[in-house]
Amino acid sequence: RQGFLEHRPRSLAAALRGFLASLPPLDALATPLGQLTCPALVVAGERDAGSLSSCRRLAALLPRAELVVVPDAGHVVNLEASAAFNAALLRYLDALPPEQG
């Protein structure tokens, strides 16, 4: 929250609109995302109305993705619910197979 508060609202809104407008829709990326073979963790906040459905779609498109929805968290999950985020991340990392090489 503090990071957002350090910027003027109009400037922040314009920057975010410009960034979001430049992103292709997830469905346009379905083929390349579906070809990824690496594991992925997608973390979303339960109260993030703007991104939760996109996170669910992204996890569905990635063949080896795991989706974690953190209860009572919004968009900035790692800050709003750091203990739950860290626990999910550590559990995910611990479950990965050892690197071969």
N, C-alpha and C positions, 0 to 999 in steps of 0.2 A: 504494500500500500504506500509506503513511504516513497518508493521509486516513482510511482505515478503522481504523487502529490508534489514532487519536485518540478514538474513540468506544467506549463500553462495548459488548461483543458483544450483549447482550440488547437494548439500545436500537437498535443498528444492524439487527439481525435483525427487530425489530418494525417499524421504519420501512420496510425493504425489503419485508417481507411486505405491509404496508398499501399501498405504492405498486404493487407487482406485482398485487395482488388487484384494484386499481381499473382496471387496463388491460383493454380488451376484447380478445378473441382476434383475431389477425390476419385470420382468415377472415371475421369480422364486418365488417371494414373493406375487404374486397376490392373492393366497388363504388366507394367514394369514392377509394381508392388507385388504382384502375385508371383513374380519370378525370383524374388529375394529368398535366399536360403538361410540367412542368418537369423538367430532368435531375436525377438524384440519384445520389449515391455512397454505397454501403453498404459499410462496412469491418468485418471480423470477424477475430478471431484464430482460427487453426487449432485451438488447444487450448481454446477456449471452448465446452466441452460444453453449457453451459446456454443459450447464445444463438446458436450457429452455425446451427442448423437454422432458427431464427426469422429470422435475417439472410438466409438463402437464400430463404426464403418471402417476406420483404418485398421483396427484389430482384426476385423473380418477379412480384409483384403490381404493382410500379411499372413503367409502360410504358417509361420512359426511364432505368431504373436500371442502374448498373454495380456488380457485386459484386467486391470485392477481399478475398481471404482471405490474411491475412498469416501466413506459416509461423512456427512456434515461438512464437506469441504467444497470450496468454490473453484475458481479458475487457477489460482496459484497454490496448488495442492502442497507442494514442498514447503511452503511457508505457513500456510493455514493449518496444516495437519502434519507437521514435520515428523512426529513419532510414527504415525501410520505410514507415511510415505517412505521413511527410512526402513521400516520393518518390511514393507512390500519389496523394496529394492534389494535389501540384503537377502531376503528369502529367495527372490528371483536369481540373484547372482550366485548364491550358494547351490542352487539347483542346476546351474549350467554344467555341462560336462567339461572335464579338464581339456585344455587346449592341446591339440595334437601337433607335433611339429618337431 
